Amino acid sequence: MLHSLWRAVDQHGVVLDILVQERRNATAAKRFFKRLLMGLKYKPRKIGTDGLRSYGVAQREVLPDVRHRTSRYLNNCDENSHRPTQRRERQMQHFKSPGQAQQFLSAHAMIYGHFRPRRHLMAAEQYRRSRGKAFQTWRQETCAQMAV
């Protein structure tokens, strides 16, 4: 059975939320928007989506004062954030269940973003410091020991 992957990405390419659902209808879109808003500390001014009509229905009910844009060029950030997921899914030979997909993708998106700073926006030295700090945090949080 195919499932849909709903993903919210901010203007900087950071994944805000992921939800795996069976359907791509207005009810599913409303559920995703409500779940997204619960985790955010701010309310977005505008959202960009693909041309799926159920987004418009959900946006008018859940986020009526937010500007909704559906240009195919404006959701490039969203589409590009799918690439690591697609690569990982191929390596795993697909997910065995929607629950496994939800659990893995939620964790994977946050960890992937932590280790992939936006290289094109920073100098080489700043990038190295950022990556070093990310790995130091990872070692502290996971209690991983470096091989000597």
Rosetta blueprint (number, residue, H / E / L):
1 M L
2 L L
3 H L
4 S E
5 L E
6 W E
7 R E
8 A E
9 V E
10 D L
11 Q L
12 H L
13 G L
14 V L
15 V E
16 L E
17 D E
18 I E
19 L E
20 V E
21 Q E
22 E L
23 R L
24 R L
25 N L
26 A H
27 T H
28 A H
29 A H
30 K H
31 R H
32 F H
33 F H
34 K H
35 R H
36 L H
37 L H
38 M H
39 G H
40 L L
41 K L
42 Y L
43 K L
44 P L
45 R L
46 K E
47 I E
48 G E
49 T L
50 D L
51 G L
52 L L
53 R H
54 S H
55 Y H
56 G H
57 V H
58 A H
59 Q H
60 R H
61 E H
62 V H
63 L L
64 P L
65 D L
66 V L
67 R E
68 H E
69 R E
70 T L
71 S L
72 R L
73 Y L
74 L L
75 N L
76 N H
77 C H
78 D H
79 E H
80 N H
81 S L
82 H L
83 R H
84 P H
85 T H
86 Q H
87 R H
88 R H
89 E H
90 R H
91 Q H
92 M L
93 Q L
94 H L
95 F L
96 K L
97 S L
98 P H
99 G H
100 Q H
101 A H
102 Q H
103 Q H
104 F H
105 L H
106 S H
107 A H
108 H H
109 A H
110 M H
111 I H
112 Y H
113 G H
114 H H
115 F H
116 R L
117 P L
118 R L
119 R H
120 H H
121 L H
122 M L
123 A L
124 A H
125 E H
126 Q H
127 Y H
128 R H
129 R H
130 S H
131 R H
132 G H
133 K H
134 A H
135 F H
136 Q H
137 T H
138 W H
139 R H
140 Q H
141 E H
142 T H
143 C L
144 A L
145 Q L
146 M L
147 A L
148 V L
